[in-house]
Amino acid sequence: MRRAGFETTALVFALGFICSGCGDGKGDPKAEAPPAAKVEHEEDVNVVQVDHPEQFPLATAAAYESTSKLSATGTVNPDISRTVPVISIATGRVVEILARLGDTVKKGQLLLRVQSADLSGAFSDYRKAIADEKLARIQFERAQLLYDKGAISLNDFQTAEDVENKAKVDVENTTERLRVLGGDIDHPAAIVDIRAPVSGVITDQQVTNAAGVAGLSSPNPFTISDLSSVWALCDVYENDLANVHVGEAAEIRLNAYPDKVFTGRISNIGPVLDPSLRTAKVRIEVRNPGLMRVGMFVTATFHSQKKETRASVPASAILHLHDRDWVYIPAGDKKFRRVEVVSGTTLPNNMQEIVSGIKPGQQLVSNALVLQNTVEQ
């Protein structure tokens, strides 16, 4: 009985403790909420602080009037209007090649010799025509003499005259055929000499020793290009075509000679866009001083007609770091902020154009490298 009473008392005490937690009283929400997050700001790596800012003189960015630029890449190509194929009318077999791809040749220079059955047949026809014309002329002269004496009729005389005229025509035709095939009536031979029709550089060769030449139906043995003037064909994106106009000048730089600048003129803008790249071919005609070779990579710079105001700063104010350009501007309280800029063209008096990053009138450290070295020490 005493044990049962003790258990009853313990049960009542436990129920009372549980009920005290289920009462109408509310707990403190601040005490139950998680602790507030503490935000720690990272230090700006582009802001530096120095003890003596007066050691770093400031310069003011000046205003500079310039035109916007557009750059495009391309290649050097022959001027098609200055490119002439070397052809052989006669068919036959190549017996000698006297020029090679890349050679500079003069007009009339012997390039190729072809042994041709066509030329041999043409000489045979020419000699037969000469013999027939000689006989026809003798018969015509005899007929004329007999007709003057009344020995033959007018019809016989006219027949002899017609034969003589046709024989002359045959001689003219066979002579012209020999000339077209490349033969010389004064030097009968079965060899055709193929000569350069113009002066220039051989930019294509489609023939080898002992190869066959099939006349006009075969590829041209050689192609000669006059490279004194060439084309720079560049790809310009669709969104930039509004800044390119026919007749405007363009600056051409060769990857092989980056320090040399050539001037060309836009002669054509392709009417068809590349469906995958969305670019149009822009053709620039350039005088070739001899450095430009077919296939070279070029960079063309187009200048807009509209002028823009940009900043110009001392060249020493620009810091070249990690393939980028930076300048330091005052940030107050002995601090300077490093700002990334986009450099433009180099100006006279050791000045540099700034396309973007700072504006005219802003102050900046005149020698960024000195400040950078001081910070790193």
VEXTOR-251598 format. One record per residue (C-alpha): residue number from 1; x, y, z. Coordinates in nm, 2 decimals. Layout:
<atoms>
+-----+--------+--------+--------+
: num :     px :     py :     pz :
+-----+--------+--------+--------+
: NUM :      X :      Y :      Z :
...
+-----+--------+--------+--------+
</atoms>
This chain:
<atoms>
+-----+--------+--------+--------+
: num :     px :     py :     pz :
+-----+--------+--------+--------+
:   1 :   0.00 :   0.00 :   0.00 :
:   2 :   0.28 :   0.24 :   0.09 :
:   3 :   0.46 :   0.15 :  -0.24 :
:   4 :   0.14 :   0.22 :  -0.44 :
:   5 :   0.10 :   0.56 :  -0.28 :
:   6 :   0.46 :   0.66 :  -0.36 :
:   7 :   0.41 :   0.57 :  -0.73 :
:   8 :   0.08 :   0.77 :  -0.74 :
:   9 :   0.26 :   1.08 :  -0.60 :
:  10 :   0.54 :   1.06 :  -0.85 :
:  11 :   0.30 :   1.03 :  -1.14 :
:  12 :   0.11 :   1.34 :  -1.03 :
:  13 :   0.43 :   1.54 :  -0.99 :
:  14 :   0.54 :   1.44 :  -1.35 :
:  15 :   0.20 :   1.54 :  -1.50 :
:  16 :   0.22 :   1.87 :  -1.33 :
:  17 :   0.57 :   1.94 :  -1.47 :
:  18 :   0.45 :   1.86 :  -1.82 :
:  19 :   0.14 :   2.07 :  -1.79 :
:  20 :   0.35 :   2.37 :  -1.68 :
:  21 :   0.52 :   2.36 :  -2.02 :
:  22 :   0.18 :   2.36 :  -2.20 :
:  23 :   0.04 :   2.66 :  -2.03 :
:  24 :  -0.06 :   2.99 :  -2.19 :
:  25 :   0.27 :   3.16 :  -2.11 :
:  26 :   0.49 :   3.24 :  -2.42 :
:  27 :   0.87 :   3.19 :  -2.43 :
:  28 :   1.12 :   3.47 :  -2.52 :
:  29 :   1.16 :   3.47 :  -2.91 :
:  30 :   1.50 :   3.65 :  -2.89 :
:  31 :   1.64 :   3.38 :  -2.67 :
:  32 :   1.51 :   3.10 :  -2.88 :
:  33 :   1.62 :   3.26 :  -3.23 :
:  34 :   1.96 :   3.16 :  -3.38 :
:  35 :   2.25 :   3.41 :  -3.34 :
:  36 :   2.26 :   3.69 :  -3.60 :
:  37 :   2.51 :   3.63 :  -3.89 :
:  38 :   2.81 :   3.86 :  -3.89 :
:  39 :   2.91 :   4.00 :  -4.23 :
:  40 :   3.28 :   4.05 :  -4.28 :
:  41 :   3.37 :   4.27 :  -4.58 :
:  42 :   3.68 :   4.16 :  -4.78 :
:  43 :   3.94 :   4.42 :  -4.84 :
:  44 :   3.94 :   4.57 :  -5.19 :
:  45 :   4.26 :   4.45 :  -5.36 :
:  46 :   4.25 :   4.74 :  -5.60 :
:  47 :   4.27 :   5.00 :  -5.32 :
:  48 :   4.62 :   5.07 :  -5.18 :
:  49 :   4.72 :   5.30 :  -4.90 :
:  50 :   5.05 :   5.49 :  -4.87 :
:  51 :   5.20 :   5.70 :  -4.60 :
:  52 :   5.32 :   5.98 :  -4.82 :
:  53 :   5.08 :   6.03 :  -5.12 :
:  54 :   5.26 :   6.36 :  -5.21 :
:  55 :   5.54 :   6.15 :  -5.34 :
:  56 :   5.33 :   6.04 :  -5.63 :
:  57 :   5.24 :   6.34 :  -5.85 :
:  58 :   4.90 :   6.35 :  -6.02 :
:  59 :   4.82 :   6.43 :  -6.38 :
:  60 :   4.49 :   6.53 :  -6.53 :
:  61 :   4.34 :   6.34 :  -6.82 :
:  62 :   4.31 :   6.57 :  -7.12 :
:  63 :   4.04 :   6.56 :  -7.39 :
:  64 :   4.13 :   6.42 :  -7.73 :
:  65 :   3.91 :   6.41 :  -8.04 :
:  66 :   3.93 :   6.08 :  -8.23 :
:  67 :   3.73 :   5.85 :  -8.44 :
:  68 :   3.60 :   5.51 :  -8.34 :
:  69 :   3.78 :   5.22 :  -8.49 :
:  70 :   3.69 :   4.87 :  -8.60 :
:  71 :   3.94 :   4.59 :  -8.65 :
:  72 :   3.89 :   4.28 :  -8.86 :
:  73 :   4.12 :   4.00 :  -8.96 :
:  74 :   4.18 :   3.86 :  -9.31 :
:  75 :   4.43 :   3.73 :  -9.56 :
:  76 :   4.62 :   3.86 :  -9.86 :
:  77 :   4.49 :   3.74 : -10.20 :
:  78 :   4.58 :   3.81 : -10.56 :
:  79 :   4.39 :   4.07 : -10.75 :
:  80 :   4.17 :   3.87 : -10.98 :
:  81 :   4.18 :   4.14 : -11.24 :
:  82 :   4.56 :   4.11 : -11.25 :
:  83 :   4.56 :   3.73 : -11.26 :
:  84 :   4.61 :   3.56 : -11.60 :
:  85 :   4.60 :   3.19 : -11.68 :
:  86 :   4.87 :   3.04 : -11.90 :
:  87 :   4.69 :   2.80 : -12.15 :
:  88 :   4.79 :   2.56 : -12.42 :
:  89 :   4.55 :   2.52 : -12.71 :
:  90 :   4.75 :   2.22 : -12.85 :
:  91 :   4.72 :   1.88 : -12.68 :
:  92 :   5.03 :   1.67 : -12.62 :
:  93 :   5.30 :   1.56 : -12.37 :
:  94 :   5.52 :   1.79 : -12.16 :
:  95 :   5.88 :   1.76 : -12.26 :
:  96 :   6.03 :   2.05 : -12.06 :
:  97 :   5.93 :   2.28 : -11.78 :
:  98 :   6.13 :   2.60 : -11.75 :
:  99 :   5.95 :   2.77 : -11.46 :
: 100 :   5.82 :   2.67 : -11.12 :
: 101 :   5.56 :   2.78 : -10.87 :
: 102 :   5.66 :   3.10 : -10.70 :
: 103 :   5.90 :   3.22 : -10.98 :
: 104 :   5.89 :   3.57 : -11.10 :
: 105 :   5.86 :   3.58 : -11.48 :
: 106 :   5.86 :   3.84 : -11.76 :
: 107 :   5.62 :   3.87 : -12.05 :
: 108 :   5.72 :   3.65 : -12.34 :
: 109 :   5.94 :   3.42 : -12.12 :
: 110 :   5.94 :   3.06 : -12.22 :
: 111 :   5.76 :   2.85 : -11.95 :
: 112 :   5.68 :   2.52 : -12.10 :
: 113 :   5.74 :   2.30 : -12.41 :
: 114 :   5.48 :   2.05 : -12.53 :
: 115 :   5.52 :   1.78 : -12.80 :
: 116 :   5.19 :   1.80 : -12.99 :
: 117 :   5.04 :   1.58 : -13.26 :
: 118 :   4.80 :   1.87 : -13.33 :
: 119 :   5.08 :   2.09 : -13.43 :
: 120 :   5.24 :   1.83 : -13.64 :
: 121 :   4.91 :   1.78 : -13.83 :
: 122 :   4.86 :   2.15 : -13.87 :
: 123 :   5.21 :   2.18 : -14.03 :
: 124 :   5.11 :   1.90 : -14.27 :
: 125 :   4.79 :   2.07 : -14.37 :
: 126 :   4.98 :   2.40 : -14.42 :
: 127 :   5.23 :   2.25 : -14.65 :
: 128 :   4.96 :   2.08 : -14.86 :
: 129 :   4.77 :   2.41 : -14.88 :
: 130 :   5.09 :   2.59 : -15.00 :
: 131 :   5.14 :   2.32 : -15.27 :
: 132 :   4.77 :   2.33 : -15.38 :
: 133 :   4.78 :   2.71 : -15.40 :
: 134 :   5.09 :   2.71 : -15.61 :
: 135 :   4.94 :   2.47 : -15.86 :
: 136 :   4.61 :   2.66 : -15.86 :
: 137 :   4.80 :   2.99 : -15.93 :
: 138 :   4.99 :   2.84 : -16.22 :
: 139 :   4.67 :   2.70 : -16.37 :
: 140 :   4.50 :   3.03 : -16.32 :
: 141 :   4.78 :   3.23 : -16.50 :
: 142 :   4.77 :   2.98 : -16.79 :
: 143 :   4.39 :   3.01 : -16.81 :
: 144 :   4.41 :   3.39 : -16.81 :
: 145 :   4.66 :   3.38 : -17.10 :
: 146 :   4.45 :   3.14 : -17.31 :
: 147 :   4.13 :   3.34 : -17.24 :
: 148 :   4.30 :   3.66 : -17.36 :
: 149 :   4.38 :   3.48 : -17.69 :
: 150 :   4.03 :   3.33 : -17.71 :
: 151 :   4.15 :   2.98 : -17.67 :
: 152 :   3.91 :   2.90 : -17.38 :
: 153 :   3.57 :   3.00 : -17.28 :
: 154 :   3.48 :   3.25 : -17.00 :
: 155 :   3.34 :   2.97 : -16.79 :
: 156 :   3.67 :   2.78 : -16.79 :
: 157 :   3.86 :   3.10 : -16.70 :
: 158 :   3.62 :   3.17 : -16.41 :
: 159 :   3.66 :   2.81 : -16.28 :
: 160 :   4.04 :   2.84 : -16.27 :
: 161 :   4.00 :   3.18 : -16.09 :
: 162 :   3.77 :   3.02 : -15.83 :
: 163 :   4.01 :   2.74 : -15.77 :
: 164 :   4.29 :   2.99 : -15.71 :
: 165 :   4.09 :   3.20 : -15.47 :
: 166 :   3.99 :   2.89 : -15.27 :
: 167 :   4.35 :   2.77 : -15.25 :
: 168 :   4.45 :   3.11 : -15.11 :
: 169 :   4.18 :   3.08 : -14.84 :
: 170 :   4.31 :   2.73 : -14.75 :
: 171 :   4.66 :   2.88 : -14.70 :
: 172 :   4.52 :   3.16 : -14.48 :
: 173 :   4.32 :   2.91 : -14.27 :
: 174 :   4.61 :   2.67 : -14.21 :
: 175 :   4.84 :   2.96 : -14.13 :
: 176 :   4.60 :   3.09 : -13.87 :
: 177 :   4.56 :   2.75 : -13.72 :
: 178 :   4.93 :   2.72 : -13.68 :
: 179 :   4.95 :   3.06 : -13.51 :
: 180 :   4.67 :   2.96 : -13.27 :
: 181 :   4.84 :   2.63 : -13.18 :
: 182 :   5.16 :   2.82 : -13.11 :
: 183 :   5.36 :   2.71 : -13.42 :
: 184 :   5.60 :   2.91 : -13.63 :
: 185 :   5.56 :   2.87 : -14.01 :
: 186 :   5.93 :   2.96 : -14.05 :
: 187 :   6.04 :   2.68 : -13.82 :
: 188 :   5.83 :   2.37 : -13.87 :
: 189 :   5.83 :   2.14 : -13.56 :
: 190 :   5.60 :   1.93 : -13.34 :
: 191 :   5.71 :   2.12 : -13.03 :
: 192 :   5.49 :   2.40 : -12.89 :
: 193 :   5.65 :   2.67 : -12.69 :
: 194 :   5.43 :   2.81 : -12.41 :
: 195 :   5.53 :   3.16 : -12.31 :
: 196 :   5.42 :   3.40 : -12.03 :
: 197 :   5.14 :   3.63 : -12.16 :
: 198 :   5.22 :   3.89 : -11.88 :
: 199 :   5.48 :   3.96 : -11.62 :
: 200 :   5.42 :   3.86 : -11.27 :
: 201 :   5.46 :   3.57 : -11.02 :
: 202 :   5.35 :   3.21 : -11.08 :
: 203 :   5.08 :   3.16 : -10.81 :
: 204 :   4.95 :   2.82 : -10.94 :
: 205 :   5.11 :   2.52 : -11.12 :
: 206 :   4.91 :   2.23 : -11.24 :
: 207 :   5.17 :   2.05 : -11.46 :
: 208 :   5.47 :   1.83 : -11.41 :
: 209 :   5.74 :   1.67 : -11.63 :
: 210 :   5.61 :   1.42 : -11.88 :
: 211 :   5.25 :   1.51 : -11.80 :
: 212 :   4.98 :   1.52 : -12.06 :
: 213 :   4.82 :   1.85 : -12.17 :
: 214 :   4.46 :   1.82 : -12.29 :
: 215 :   4.42 :   2.17 : -12.43 :
: 216 :   4.14 :   2.38 : -12.31 :
: 217 :   3.97 :   2.09 : -12.14 :
: 218 :   4.25 :   2.05 : -11.89 :
: 219 :   4.35 :   2.26 : -11.59 :
: 220 :   4.57 :   2.56 : -11.68 :
: 221 :   4.94 :   2.46 : -11.66 :
: 222 :   5.03 :   2.79 : -11.48 :
: 223 :   4.86 :   3.10 : -11.34 :
: 224 :   5.05 :   3.43 : -11.33 :
: 225 :   4.95 :   3.71 : -11.09 :
: 226 :   5.07 :   4.07 : -11.09 :
: 227 :   5.12 :   4.12 : -10.71 :
: 228 :   5.21 :   4.48 : -10.74 :
: 229 :   4.86 :   4.54 : -10.61 :
: 230 :   4.68 :   4.28 : -10.39 :
: 231 :   4.35 :   4.23 : -10.21 :
: 232 :   4.31 :   4.20 :  -9.84 :
: 233 :   3.99 :   4.01 :  -9.78 :
: 234 :   3.86 :   4.06 :  -9.43 :
: 235 :   3.56 :   3.92 :  -9.23 :
: 236 :   3.34 :   4.18 :  -9.08 :
: 237 :   3.06 :   4.08 :  -8.85 :
: 238 :   2.70 :   4.17 :  -8.94 :
: 239 :   2.66 :   4.41 :  -8.65 :
: 240 :   2.97 :   4.61 :  -8.76 :
: 241 :   2.88 :   4.65 :  -9.13 :
: 242 :   2.72 :   4.99 :  -9.07 :
: 243 :   3.07 :   5.13 :  -8.99 :
: 244 :   3.23 :   5.01 :  -9.31 :
: 245 :   3.17 :   5.19 :  -9.64 :
: 246 :   3.30 :   5.15 : -10.00 :
: 247 :   3.56 :   5.40 : -10.09 :
: 248 :   3.69 :   5.46 :  -9.74 :
: 249 :   4.05 :   5.41 :  -9.64 :
: 250 :   4.17 :   5.13 :  -9.41 :
: 251 :   4.49 :   5.06 :  -9.23 :
: 252 :   4.65 :   4.72 :  -9.30 :
: 253 :   4.90 :   4.55 :  -9.07 :
: 254 :   5.07 :   4.22 :  -9.15 :
: 255 :   5.13 :   3.97 :  -8.87 :
: 256 :   5.47 :   3.91 :  -9.01 :
: 257 :   5.56 :   4.29 :  -9.00 :
: 258 :   5.35 :   4.44 :  -8.72 :
: 259 :   5.55 :   4.76 :  -8.71 :
: 260 :   5.46 :   4.85 :  -9.07 :
: 261 :   5.13 :   5.01 :  -9.17 :
: 262 :   4.99 :   5.00 :  -9.52 :
: 263 :   4.70 :   5.20 :  -9.65 :
: 264 :   4.43 :   5.05 :  -9.87 :
: 265 :   4.09 :   5.14 :  -9.99 :
: 266 :   3.76 :   4.95 :  -9.96 :
: 267 :   3.65 :   4.85 : -10.31 :
: 268 :   3.37 :   4.60 : -10.23 :
: 269 :   3.15 :   4.47 :  -9.94 :
: 270 :   3.03 :   4.12 : -10.00 :
: 271 :   2.65 :   4.10 : -10.07 :
: 272 :   2.62 :   3.76 :  -9.91 :
: 273 :   2.68 :   3.68 :  -9.54 :
: 274 :   2.85 :   3.36 :  -9.42 :
: 275 :   2.55 :   3.17 :  -9.27 :
: 276 :   2.75 :   3.02 :  -8.98 :
: 277 :   2.98 :   3.31 :  -8.89 :
: 278 :   2.74 :   3.59 :  -8.98 :
: 279 :   3.02 :   3.78 :  -9.15 :
: 280 :   3.07 :   3.95 :  -9.48 :
: 281 :   3.38 :   3.97 :  -9.69 :
: 282 :   3.52 :   4.32 :  -9.72 :
: 283 :   3.77 :   4.37 : -10.00 :
: 284 :   4.05 :   4.62 :  -9.96 :
: 285 :   4.28 :   4.71 : -10.25 :
: 286 :   4.64 :   4.76 : -10.13 :
: 287 :   4.96 :   4.86 : -10.31 :
: 288 :   5.22 :   4.59 : -10.25 :
: 289 :   5.57 :   4.72 : -10.18 :
: 290 :   5.70 :   4.36 : -10.21 :
: 291 :   5.64 :   4.24 :  -9.85 :
: 292 :   5.29 :   4.11 :  -9.89 :
: 293 :   5.27 :   3.74 :  -9.99 :
: 294 :   4.96 :   3.55 : -10.09 :
: 295 :   4.80 :   3.39 :  -9.78 :
: 296 :   4.95 :   3.61 :  -9.52 :
: 297 :   4.73 :   3.70 :  -9.22 :
: 298 :   4.64 :   4.07 :  -9.19 :
: 299 :   4.46 :   4.30 :  -8.95 :
: 300 :   4.25 :   4.58 :  -9.11 :
: 301 :   4.15 :   4.89 :  -8.91 :
: 302 :   3.85 :   5.09 :  -9.03 :
: 303 :   3.80 :   5.45 :  -8.90 :
: 304 :   3.46 :   5.59 :  -8.85 :
: 305 :   3.37 :   5.93 :  -8.99 :
: 306 :   3.21 :   6.03 :  -8.66 :
: 307 :   3.45 :   6.19 :  -8.40 :
: 308 :   3.43 :   6.11 :  -8.03 :
: 309 :   3.59 :   6.28 :  -7.73 :
: 310 :   3.82 :   6.05 :  -7.53 :
: 311 :   4.08 :   6.09 :  -7.26 :
: 312 :   4.46 :   6.12 :  -7.33 :
: 313 :   4.70 :   6.05 :  -7.04 :
: 314 :   5.08 :   6.03 :  -7.01 :
: 315 :   5.21 :   5.69 :  -7.12 :
: 316 :   5.38 :   5.65 :  -6.79 :
: 317 :   5.04 :   5.67 :  -6.61 :
: 318 :   4.94 :   5.33 :  -6.76 :
: 319 :   5.04 :   5.01 :  -6.58 :
: 320 :   5.06 :   4.70 :  -6.79 :
: 321 :   4.97 :   4.41 :  -6.56 :
: 322 :   4.84 :   4.06 :  -6.63 :
: 323 :   4.77 :   4.14 :  -7.00 :
: 324 :   4.56 :   4.44 :  -6.89 :
: 325 :   4.61 :   4.81 :  -6.86 :
: 326 :   4.55 :   5.00 :  -6.53 :
: 327 :   4.57 :   5.35 :  -6.39 :
: 328 :   4.57 :   5.47 :  -6.03 :
: 329 :   4.33 :   5.74 :  -5.93 :
: 330 :   4.30 :   5.92 :  -5.59 :
: 331 :   4.06 :   5.75 :  -5.35 :
: 332 :   4.10 :   5.99 :  -5.05 :
: 333 :   4.26 :   5.94 :  -4.71 :
: 334 :   4.60 :   5.86 :  -4.85 :
: 335 :   4.45 :   5.59 :  -5.08 :
: 336 :   4.46 :   5.52 :  -5.45 :
: 337 :   4.23 :   5.30 :  -5.65 :
: 338 :   4.36 :   5.09 :  -5.94 :
: 339 :   4.12 :   5.11 :  -6.23 :
: 340 :   4.12 :   4.90 :  -6.55 :
: 341 :   4.13 :   5.10 :  -6.88 :
: 342 :   4.13 :   5.02 :  -7.25 :
: 343 :   4.42 :   5.18 :  -7.43 :
: 344 :   4.39 :   5.33 :  -7.78 :
: 345 :   4.65 :   5.46 :  -8.02 :
: 346 :   4.98 :   5.61 :  -7.91 :
: 347 :   4.98 :   5.98 :  -7.94 :
: 348 :   5.27 :   6.23 :  -7.98 :
: 349 :   5.47 :   6.36 :  -7.68 :
: 350 :   5.45 :   6.03 :  -7.49 :
: 351 :   5.08 :   6.05 :  -7.46 :
: 352 :   4.83 :   5.76 :  -7.48 :
: 353 :   4.47 :   5.75 :  -7.59 :
: 354 :   4.22 :   5.59 :  -7.34 :
: 355 :   3.92 :   5.44 :  -7.51 :
: 356 :   3.73 :   5.36 :  -7.19 :
: 357 :   3.79 :   5.35 :  -6.81 :
: 358 :   3.84 :   5.71 :  -6.73 :
: 359 :   3.71 :   6.04 :  -6.87 :
: 360 :   3.87 :   6.37 :  -6.95 :
: 361 :   3.93 :   6.59 :  -6.64 :
: 362 :   3.99 :   6.30 :  -6.40 :
: 363 :   4.31 :   6.29 :  -6.20 :
: 364 :   4.54 :   6.00 :  -6.19 :
: 365 :   4.89 :   5.91 :  -6.08 :
: 366 :   5.14 :   6.03 :  -6.35 :
: 367 :   5.38 :   5.73 :  -6.29 :
: 368 :   5.18 :   5.41 :  -6.21 :
: 369 :   5.49 :   5.19 :  -6.21 :
: 370 :   5.66 :   5.38 :  -5.93 :
: 371 :   5.34 :   5.35 :  -5.71 :
: 372 :   5.31 :   4.98 :  -5.79 :
: 373 :   5.67 :   4.92 :  -5.69 :
: 374 :   5.62 :   5.11 :  -5.37 :
: 375 :   5.31 :   4.90 :  -5.28 :
: 376 :   5.48 :   4.57 :  -5.35 :
: 377 :   5.78 :   4.65 :  -5.12 :
+-----+--------+--------+--------+
</atoms>
